[in-house]
Amino acid sequence: MEPFQKKNYILLLIGFVAAALVIMYVFSLRSQLQEVRANQSTYEEQIKSLTSIQNTDALKTNQEFLEHFFTYQTTSDRYKNIESLMTDRGYKATYPSGTELPSSEESVKSSMVGLKPFEYQSSKTEAEFFNEFKLTTEFNNVAATDTVIVKTSLIYVEEQGWKVDDVEFVGQLTGRD
């Protein structure tokens, strides 16, 4: 072999080896990228399922409690309808002035519309909501409507789900329609 042919042969051989290495490297990167994408979608689904299940359940319990507590025909119905949604501490927090349950069948009616819950979840087992809504209360056929804010604190109880642990009337918004 001539030195020129030998040189070309060596360069060609080096070129093929380099091309083979580049192709192997590209396929390696491609398989790693596919693995990362598969893991990413798996992790995204896990995160969505964890947060959406917990948040959705807490939000559902919060909404259900507010609907039962602020939409009623008699005050005794009000307390019967919320008992299963609450802890003992939360149930006592709903008593007027923290005393006893009202047992009267007076003609007090209440309804709420336009619920806007704002959630703060401090952990996987605790969630707080600031709830803004319009509350219409009718007593002796005289109705009054106010925009109110109520804070609810929920805790996750094993094998029972989310329960309302505290209720606090924050205040009324005046001058809002």
Secondary structure, DSSP 8 states (H G I E B T S, - for coil): --HHHHHHHHHHHHHHHHHHHHHHHHHHHHHHHHHHHHHHHHHHHHHHHHHHHHHHHHHHHHHHHHHHHHSBSSHHHHHHHHGGGB-HHHHHHTSGGGS-------SEEEEEEEEEEEEEEEETTEEEEEEEEEEEEEETTEEEEEEEEEEEEEEEETTTEEEEEEEEEEEEE-S--
